[in-house]
Amino acid sequence: MSKTLPLDTGFIVLDQLITAKGWDDRKNSAIWSNEAYTVGDKFTLRNKDGIVATGTWAEVKTVHGVKFTKSVYAMAKVGAGYELVNFQLKGCALTAWIDFEDKVGGSNKLEGDIVVAVTEAVEDRKGAVTFNKPVFSIVSNTLSNEAALEADMMDGTLQEYLSSYLKIEKPTEDEDDEEESELEIAYSEPQVIANPF
């Protein structure tokens, strides 16, 4: 399920994994993989025809059209409530996220009561291509009691799912063709709410 959120939607990072996404124009097909915690884990790349490659990131990154992608699971303030969301960051959005993490002292600094949002999108250029690059910022260092309780519950649900999912994603040879388990998560491209929490 896909959903567009306002640019300034505040969110709390619950977990971060990595995956591979892309487009193979020769096959006219999207490329995707399972999610993992480290580049040394096993990735199974697929396109519309089936499995394209398997191996560590170093072994699959040369597949035509594939891009390293950060999968950020978060709790976002949506309307009057909270939702579990997943941002798939690659290209300039991934670069902006990595720069943001470096600026705050690493990904572990985003744990706890830190509320993040895209505060603006700045125009950038690479060669002949012009694009908008998100600017991630910390918009609050505190949570309401309600938000803290919701975050704890959502994180519990997420960790239970990931524990099961990551076991499934280490298939035996006979299980390679089984479908991936999916959790319904609102996927959102980050698109600026005054202290949303």
N, C-alpha and C positions, 0 to 999 in steps of 0.2 A: 504494500500500500504506500502510495506516495502522497505527500502533503507539502504545500508551500507555507512557510512561516514568515512573519514579518522580519525584516532585516535585523531589528534590535531585540529579537527574542532572547531572553536570558536563559541560560542553562547551566546545570551542574554536571560536571564530568563524573560518570560512574565507572567507566572502564574504557580501555583502548586496546584494540587489536589491529592486526595488519591483514591485508588481503591483496588481491590483484584484480584489476579491472582494465578494460580497454575495448578496442574495436579493431577487428581484422578486416580491412577493406577488401582484401583478396577473397575472403569468404563471405563478405557482407554480413558479418555476424559480430555480436558482442562477445567479449571474453570475460569470464569471471572465475573466481576460485573460492575455496573455503577460507575461513578466517583462522588466524593463529596468533600466538603471542610473540614469537620471535622469527627472525629471518631464517633461522636454522631448522624450524619446523617444516613438516611436509605440506606442500601446496599441490592441489590438484586443479589444474587449469582446464576449463571446459569452454566449448563454443556450442553453437546450435547442433553440431554434428556429434558431440560427445567429448570425451577426454582428449585434450591436446598435448598435455605434458604433466609430469609429476616430478617433484623434487623440492629441494630447498629453494629459497629465493634466488640464490646464486645460479642454480641450475635451470630455473624457468624464466628468468628475467629477460632472456634473449628472444623469447617467443614474440613474433611480429605483432605489434600493437599493444602489448601488455604494459601497464603502468602500476608502479608501487602505489598502494592506496592505504590510508589510515582510516580505520573504522572506529569512530568515536561514539560510544553509547553514553547517553546523557538523559537527565530529567529536565524537561523544558516547561516553562510557564506558558500555557496555551489557554487564552481566555481567562476564565475564573479558576481553572484547574491546572493539573500537571499531567504531562504525558511522557512516556518513555520514547525517546527518539534516537535515531542513528544517523550520523553524518558521515558520508563517504568522501574523504578528502584526497584529491590527487592534483597534480599540476600546480598551478599558482596558489590554490587554496591550501594544499599540503605544505608548500613552502612557507606561506603565511602562518600556518599553525605551528610549524617547527620553530620559526622565528619567535612566535609568541611564547612557546614553551621555554625557549632559551632565555628570553627576556625576564620571565618570572622565576627562573632558577630550576627548570626541569619539570617533567610531567608530574612527579610526585608532589609538587607544590600546588597542583590543581585539585588535590584531594581535600575533602572536608567541606567547609562552608563557602567556598569560592564560587561566585556566580560570574559566568563569562557571557559575552555577547559580541556580535559583529557590530562595531560602532560606526563603521563607514566602509565604503568600497571605493578604492582609489584606482584611477585609470593607470595602466602600465602598458608596456610595449615590449615585444620580443620580435625582432626582425620586422616583418610587415604586419604582424598580428598585434592588434590592440585588444586588451581585455581588462576587466575589472577585478582587482585583487582585494579580498576581504581583509579588514583590520580587526583582529581579535583583541579584546580588552577585558580586564576584570572590572565589573560594574558594581560589585558588592562583596564584602567579606563576611557578611552575616546572613543567617537564614531565620525566617520565622519558625516557631515551633511546629506549625503545620507543615511547612516545606521540609523541615528536617525529618519529620516522621514519614512523609511521603517518599523522600529520598532513600531512607533506610528500607522501606518496603519494596520500592522499585529495584534497589540494588540487590536485595535478597532474591527477588524473582529473576533478575538478570543473571546473577551468579549461579543460581540453580540451573537455569537454561544453559549457560555457557559450560558448566561442568558436564552436563549431558551431551551437548553439542560437540565439545572438544574430544570426548570419548568416541563419539560417532565418527568424527573426522580422522580417526586413526584406523582405517579399515584394513581388514585382511585382504589378501589378493582376490578372494571370492566376492568381497563386498564392494569392490571398486565402482560398480555400476549402480549402486543404490542411490536413491535421491537424497540430497542433503536435507537435514531437519531445518525447519524455518520457524522463527518466532515472529509474530506480527509486530513490526516496529514501524513507527511513522518515520519514513526517510525524508529528510529535509535538506534542501540547499539553504545554508544560512542566508538570510536576507537582511533597527535600533529602537523598550518599555522602561521607563524610569524605575529604578530599583525594583525589579519585578518580583523579588522574593521578600 
